[in-house]
Amino acid sequence: MEKTLQKILVIEDEKNINMTLKMMLTKAGYEVFLATDGLEGLNLAMETAPDLILLDLILPKMNGYLVCEAIREKWDKKEMPILIMSAKTQKEDIDKAYQAGANTYITKPFSKDDILEQIKEYIPKEA
Amino acid sequence: MGIKLSRQKCIDMTNLLKGGGLMRKSIYSQIMILFSVILIIFLLTASWSAVNLSGIQDSIGDIMSDNYDSVVATQHMIVAIERQDSAVLSYLFTEDSGPLESFNQQEVEFMRWFSAAESNITEPEEPEMLEEIETRYLQFLSSKQNLIRIQETQGQEAANDYYFEEVFPSFEQAKDATRNLQILNQERMISLKETAQRRAQNTIVLTIVVAAMTVMIGGALAYRFIRKTIEPIELLTDKVKAIADGDYDQKIQVEGTREINLLSHEFNAMTKKLKIYNEMNVLRLMEEKKKAEAIVDSIHDAIIVTDADHKILLVNKEGERIFQIRENKVLENHFLEAIKEEALFEKIKSVIREKNKAGEEHTLTLKRNEKSYTYRVQITPIYRKNSSFIGIITLLQDITKLKEIDQMKSDFISTVSHEFRTPLTSMGMSTGLLLDEVPGELTKDQRELIEAIDEDQNRLKDLVSDLLDLSRIESGKIELSIKEQRLEKIIEGALKAFHKQIEDQKADVAVNLEEKLPKVRADYNKISWVLINLIGNALRYIPQNGEGKIIIDGKQVGPMVWISVEDNGVGIPREYREKIFEKFAQVKHEDDETAGGTGLGLAICKEIIKAHGGRIWVESKVGEGSKFTFTLSKEEN
């Protein structure tokens, strides 16, 4: 039963967001992995092969764009959707993220419902 | 002052001319004197000529009367004596008494003419000659008597001899004597004629000489007079001309008639006054000019004034500084020659071409010392009262600092709101989790407190997102993707967002679009945003008891489509109608605190509509409602 849970990897250096996301997503019935820098996130993605990744752009060690590109080397958009969550709202940043292989782009601040809706869109709950 | 001065000048001139009346009179009398003198000279010449001519006539008369009488007398005497001689001869040959009678008649004739000659002695030799004639004639008479006697006594032969020996010679002698007298008188006549001719010639020469002298003297007098009269007038003319040219140091020193002296005296007095006036005016003008120049120079904005041909008329200190030119070196030069800023020149030209462009503001970036400066450019054409075009004032205001501050402000807002975003995300999710009681059940008080936090963090979230939108729009980073859109579609989409709220408030929302309303040129998302804002505002202010009414209206006005959102809300007091489009402006109602919102919505609406090339405004009546209208360009046909 536990094994059937969908895996979501959160790569985010802001510990408050990490904490709340983990609580929220766990409550929503996902298995959550947390990484606080880009490199750790990439390693964790390789290790765990999550169903979906929530990725911040500004990260220590390795930025979000690079992480995204690196993951796209192995998995395509369908195999592993990547949702960017960023405070950056400039069009060029958004374009760059899509070029790096992001599925969608959510600007901070977002609400609990915003993020859950988006996740559901990419990985519908198995019946 | 200049006009006043010239009027003063005019008055002085008329006074001068009035004084000239006196002068004219004097000149008139001078002319009269001059002509009288010339007339007298002519009269003298004429009478002198007349005297001369009458002298000639007298001489001719003398010749006619005296000498001529003598000549006539002698001729008659000669005829008479010749006839007597013939009578003697015919007596000698015919021995008739007839010829002797004729002889006696001729004797009478001779004596008559002899006495006539005797009574007309003109020459000193004449008496002697007359005596000679008398003697010879008497001899002739006595010889004739002798002849008659001889013929009677001694016969024809002796008479013939006697005639040739005595009578004929005596006749010849008497005749010669008479002829001598005739010759004397004839010669005298010739000499008198010559004298008369000489006199006549002399008279002609003298008349010519006198006439020439008269002409010369008259001419000289006239010339002297004219010079004397005209010289001061010419001098005066020169001086007046010099004064007209602005040289007030004119003084006349004329030695002339009393009137001219008076005139020059008045003239000098006038110039003195004029000079004082002028100096006063010049000083005042200089002062005014200096003042004006000081003002223009002290203005911190660059000012360039050009005429209709783009020639430079003025550059102030700041203008000299920013274009690195000197006013005195570029005056009268063409704008582009002095200031090599084609973009600026094009703007100036466009203002001249299209009057309505005047007053439009432009920005211009100039590079100086490897640094960029931004200027707000204001181009104002100058027209005369009769609307003829004189030139252009170009004003450049350095807004580099302002721009920098503006940029700093935008950067600050952007940074701050950015830094807010991440914490707001976790806050929002945290309150959401707490309210969903994920960590555990909440007491009523706990829930209330968390709800308060949640509400405020939502407000902060809106503010941050509006601030970011606005700073992005203001910094010109707004990117519009303008397409032709159906207005009803945008309105529909916007209303969808309020579906639940409208239902809750039981508000009456009507959409009235004109039939065949053209499509509008708009960025769908941005105009949706504007409509959402306007509808949201309306919903916020209308009565919440089910009597609230909102009318969304669309109509074509010329090349634009007007879209309005009208409500029956509380209305906006007059003093706020402009202000509400400014940042953080909110209407404070007496009974109500602000109805929420960030105070940025309308400012953003305005920026968005402006970026579309439209306008937005509000009409309102307090207590009755407000009507917000904005315009968009219609589709191109």
Interface residues (C-beta under 8 A of the other chain):
Chain A: E14 N16 I17 M19 T20 L21 M23 M24 K27 M85 A87 K88 T89 Q90 K91 T107 K108 P109 F110 S111 K112 D113 I115
Chain B: H418 F420 R421 T422 P423 L424 T425 S426 G428 M429 S430 G432 L433 D436 V438 P439 K461 V464 S465 L468 R472 K477 E479
